[in-house]
Amino acid sequence: MRFSTIFFSLLFVFNGYAIKPAAATPFVPADRVVIEKRRVVIVRTGKFVRDFPSRRRAVISYPFVRSGASNAAALRKVRALLQVKNIFETSVAEYREDTWLDEFDYKVNYNRNFILDITFTVNGMGAYPDGQTRNFAINLKTGEVIKARDVFKAEALQTLAEMVDRKLQAENAQTLKEMEQDSSVTAEERSSYQEQLAPLKFEIANLDDMSINDKGVTFLYDAGFPHAIQALEPVGQYFFSYAELRSFIKPEGHLGIFVR
């Protein structure tokens, strides 16, 4: 009997692996996606690298959605939407052929309640450093980008746009005030800058550009200023809590969960 007990005990510990339990699969709630970060490293050679040795490498980091979303069709749409070529209308192959790119990256801002909010940034160097940012707020039940009319009452869109515009105009007014107090800025420069800021207005069409989390919605605005005056460009990020947005939100829409 003693021999049998020792024999079976040895079987259990043979090499430390005989009955080692399989690693548990992490539990992922059904209201979000699982994202794997993937990288492509572009290595440049030739005359360009000899002239600009610090720019030998460029890195593209992009998200691959492994699983999640409500169904297979929605998952396919999310994957297609987040392909590198669909973000800034430039493919990996095109980035390889050009020497402009330094870094392509992303940040997941929110991934719950069937909402994926993700921001992409790309930076590079031509005649001067430059970059772009693009945000996606995605409905994981459908795989579609969330639009203002999907989540806000149609009759409230104009009022909502006016609320955001007031924040934009306040930001512009503060910029001009700071310029007036800056003795290094000439009267001609102030006049020129004022002309650049004056036409800016947040419209209903701009409401579609937003970032969503469980605190509220940030409306995004890109003034598109040329590089020479980008320092004057509005930050273009205007946050509103769900308490402020309650009367504008469709109860049956995708943001309804936050105001019930």
C-alpha positions as CSV (number, residue, x, y, z in Angstrom):
1,M,0.0,0.0,0.0
2,R,2.8,2.4,0.9
3,F,4.6,1.6,-2.4
4,S,1.4,2.4,-4.3
5,T,1.0,5.7,-2.5
6,I,4.6,6.7,-3.3
7,F,4.2,5.6,-6.9
8,F,1.2,7.7,-7.6
9,S,2.6,10.7,-5.8
10,L,5.6,10.5,-8.1
11,L,3.4,10.5,-11.1
12,F,1.7,13.7,-9.9
13,V,5.0,15.5,-9.6
14,F,7.0,13.9,-12.4
15,N,9.2,16.7,-13.8
16,G,6.9,19.2,-12.2
17,Y,4.6,19.1,-15.2
18,A,2.5,15.9,-15.0
19,I,-0.7,17.5,-13.6
20,K,0.1,21.2,-13.9
21,P,-3.2,22.9,-14.6
22,A,-3.7,24.9,-17.7
23,A,-3.5,28.6,-17.3
24,A,-6.9,30.2,-16.9
25,T,-8.1,32.4,-19.7
26,P,-8.6,35.9,-18.5
27,F,-12.2,36.9,-18.2
28,V,-13.1,39.7,-20.6
29,P,-16.6,41.2,-20.2
30,A,-18.8,41.0,-23.3
31,D,-19.1,44.8,-23.6
32,R,-15.6,45.5,-24.8
33,V,-12.9,44.2,-27.2
34,V,-9.6,42.6,-26.7
35,I,-6.8,44.6,-28.4
36,E,-3.4,43.4,-29.3
37,K,-0.7,46.0,-30.0
38,R,1.3,45.3,-33.2
39,R,4.3,47.0,-34.6
40,V,5.9,47.6,-37.9
41,V,9.5,49.0,-37.9
42,I,10.6,50.7,-41.1
43,V,14.4,50.7,-41.5
44,R,15.7,53.2,-44.0
45,T,19.0,53.0,-45.9
46,G,21.0,54.8,-48.5
47,K,21.7,58.5,-48.9
48,F,18.8,59.6,-46.8
49,V,20.2,57.9,-43.7
50,R,23.6,59.2,-44.4
51,D,22.2,62.7,-44.5
52,F,19.8,62.2,-41.6
53,P,21.1,59.3,-39.4
54,S,18.7,60.0,-36.6
55,R,15.8,59.1,-38.8
56,R,16.9,55.6,-39.8
57,R,13.9,54.1,-38.2
58,A,10.2,54.8,-38.2
59,V,7.7,52.9,-36.1
60,I,4.1,52.1,-36.8
61,S,2.1,50.8,-33.8
62,Y,-1.4,49.8,-34.6
63,P,-4.3,47.9,-32.8
64,F,-5.4,44.5,-33.9
65,V,-8.8,43.7,-32.4
66,R,-8.5,40.0,-31.4
67,S,-12.0,39.5,-30.1
68,G,-15.1,41.2,-28.7
69,A,-18.0,43.3,-30.2
70,S,-21.5,42.0,-30.2
71,N,-21.2,39.6,-33.2
72,A,-18.9,38.5,-36.0
73,A,-20.2,41.1,-38.4
74,A,-19.5,44.0,-36.0
75,L,-16.0,42.6,-35.3
76,R,-15.2,42.5,-39.0
77,K,-16.3,46.2,-39.3
78,V,-14.2,47.3,-36.4
79,R,-11.1,45.5,-37.7
80,A,-11.6,47.1,-41.2
81,L,-12.2,50.5,-39.7
82,L,-9.0,50.4,-37.7
83,Q,-6.6,49.3,-40.5
84,V,-3.6,51.6,-40.8
85,K,-4.6,52.6,-44.4
86,N,-8.0,53.9,-43.2
87,I,-6.7,56.2,-40.4
88,F,-4.8,58.9,-42.3
89,E,-5.4,57.5,-45.8
90,T,-1.9,56.2,-46.1
91,S,-1.0,52.5,-46.1
92,V,2.0,50.8,-44.5
93,A,3.5,50.3,-48.0
94,E,3.2,54.1,-48.7
95,Y,4.8,54.9,-45.4
96,R,7.7,52.6,-46.3
97,E,8.2,54.4,-49.7
98,D,8.2,57.9,-48.1
99,T,10.7,59.3,-45.7
100,W,8.3,61.6,-43.8
101,L,7.1,59.3,-41.1
102,D,8.7,59.1,-37.6
103,E,5.9,57.5,-35.6
104,F,2.4,56.2,-35.9
105,D,0.7,55.3,-32.6
106,Y,-2.6,55.1,-30.9
107,K,-4.2,55.3,-27.4
108,V,-7.3,53.5,-26.2
109,N,-9.3,56.1,-24.2
110,Y,-12.4,54.0,-23.4
111,N,-13.3,50.4,-23.9
112,R,-16.5,49.5,-22.0
113,N,-20.3,49.6,-22.3
114,F,-20.0,48.6,-26.0
115,I,-18.0,51.8,-26.8
116,L,-14.5,51.8,-28.1
117,D,-12.9,55.3,-28.1
118,I,-9.4,55.4,-29.6
119,T,-7.1,58.2,-30.7
120,F,-4.5,57.8,-33.4
121,T,-1.5,60.2,-33.8
122,V,1.1,60.4,-36.6
123,N,4.2,62.5,-36.6
124,G,6.8,63.1,-39.2
125,M,9.3,65.5,-40.7
126,G,9.2,67.3,-44.1
127,A,10.3,70.9,-44.3
128,Y,9.3,71.1,-40.7
129,P,7.9,68.8,-38.0
130,D,4.3,68.0,-38.5
131,G,1.6,65.7,-37.2
132,Q,-2.1,64.7,-37.2
133,T,-4.6,63.3,-34.8
134,R,-7.8,61.4,-35.4
135,N,-10.3,60.0,-33.0
136,F,-12.8,57.2,-33.4
137,A,-15.8,56.6,-31.1
138,I,-17.1,53.2,-32.2
139,N,-20.4,51.4,-31.4
140,L,-19.3,47.8,-30.6
141,K,-22.8,46.5,-31.2
142,T,-22.7,47.6,-34.9
143,G,-19.1,48.3,-35.6
144,E,-20.0,51.7,-36.9
145,V,-18.5,55.1,-35.9
146,I,-20.9,56.9,-33.5
147,K,-22.4,60.0,-35.0
148,A,-24.1,62.9,-33.3
149,R,-27.6,62.1,-34.7
150,D,-27.2,58.5,-33.3
151,V,-27.0,59.7,-29.7
152,F,-28.4,63.2,-29.5
153,K,-32.0,64.4,-30.2
154,A,-32.3,65.9,-33.7
155,E,-34.1,69.0,-32.4
156,A,-31.3,69.7,-29.9
157,L,-28.3,69.6,-32.3
158,Q,-28.3,73.3,-33.1
159,T,-28.4,74.3,-29.4
160,L,-25.7,71.8,-28.6
161,A,-23.5,73.2,-31.4
162,E,-24.0,76.7,-30.1
163,M,-22.9,75.6,-26.6
164,V,-19.7,74.1,-28.0
165,D,-19.1,77.2,-30.1
166,R,-19.3,79.4,-27.0
167,K,-16.4,77.5,-25.5
168,L,-14.4,77.8,-28.8
169,Q,-15.0,81.6,-29.0
170,A,-14.0,82.0,-25.3
171,E,-10.8,80.2,-26.1
172,N,-10.1,82.4,-29.1
173,A,-10.9,85.5,-27.0
174,Q,-8.4,84.4,-24.4
175,T,-5.7,83.9,-27.0
176,L,-6.2,87.4,-28.4
177,K,-6.1,88.8,-24.9
178,E,-2.8,87.2,-24.2
179,M,-1.4,88.5,-27.5
180,E,-2.5,92.0,-26.6
181,Q,-0.5,91.7,-23.3
182,D,2.6,90.4,-25.1
183,S,4.8,93.3,-26.0
184,S,6.7,91.2,-28.5
185,V,3.7,90.9,-30.8
186,T,3.2,93.8,-33.2
187,A,-0.1,95.5,-33.9
188,E,0.1,94.1,-37.5
189,E,0.6,90.5,-36.2
190,R,-2.3,90.9,-33.8
191,S,-4.5,92.1,-36.6
192,S,-3.4,89.2,-38.8
193,Y,-4.0,86.6,-36.1
194,Q,-7.4,88.1,-35.3
195,E,-8.3,87.6,-39.0
196,Q,-7.4,84.0,-38.8
197,L,-9.5,83.4,-35.6
198,A,-12.5,85.4,-36.6
199,P,-14.0,82.9,-39.1
200,L,-13.8,79.9,-36.8
201,K,-17.2,78.6,-35.7
202,F,-18.4,75.3,-34.4
203,E,-21.3,74.0,-36.5
204,I,-23.7,71.0,-36.3
205,A,-21.5,69.1,-38.7
206,N,-18.6,69.4,-36.3
207,L,-20.6,67.5,-33.6
208,D,-19.7,64.1,-35.2
209,D,-16.1,64.5,-34.1
210,M,-16.2,63.5,-30.5
211,S,-14.5,61.4,-27.8
212,I,-16.6,59.4,-25.3
213,N,-16.1,58.0,-21.9
214,D,-18.2,57.3,-18.8
215,K,-17.7,60.9,-17.5
216,G,-19.0,62.8,-20.6
217,V,-18.3,63.7,-24.2
218,T,-15.4,65.8,-25.5
219,F,-16.2,67.6,-28.8
220,L,-13.2,67.9,-31.1
221,Y,-12.5,70.8,-33.5
222,D,-9.6,71.0,-36.0
223,A,-9.1,74.6,-37.2
224,G,-6.5,73.3,-39.8
225,F,-4.1,76.2,-39.4
226,P,-0.9,76.2,-41.5
227,H,2.3,75.3,-39.7
228,A,3.5,79.0,-39.4
229,I,0.6,79.9,-37.1
230,Q,-0.2,76.6,-35.5
231,A,0.7,78.0,-32.1
232,L,-2.5,80.1,-32.3
233,E,-4.7,77.2,-33.3
234,P,-7.4,76.4,-30.7
235,V,-6.8,73.3,-28.6
236,G,-10.2,72.2,-29.9
237,Q,-11.2,69.9,-27.1
238,Y,-14.5,70.9,-25.3
239,F,-15.7,68.6,-22.6
240,F,-19.4,68.3,-21.4
241,S,-20.4,66.1,-18.5
242,Y,-23.5,63.8,-18.8
243,A,-25.2,66.1,-16.3
244,E,-24.9,68.9,-18.8
245,L,-25.9,66.8,-21.8
246,R,-28.8,64.9,-20.2
247,S,-31.6,66.8,-21.9
248,F,-29.9,66.4,-25.3
249,I,-29.3,62.7,-25.2
250,K,-31.6,60.1,-26.8
251,P,-32.6,57.7,-24.0
252,E,-32.7,54.8,-26.4
253,G,-29.3,55.8,-28.0
254,H,-25.9,54.5,-27.2
255,L,-25.3,57.2,-24.5
256,G,-28.6,56.6,-22.8
257,I,-26.9,54.2,-20.3
258,F,-25.1,57.2,-18.8
259,V,-28.2,59.3,-18.0
260,R,-30.7,56.7,-16.7
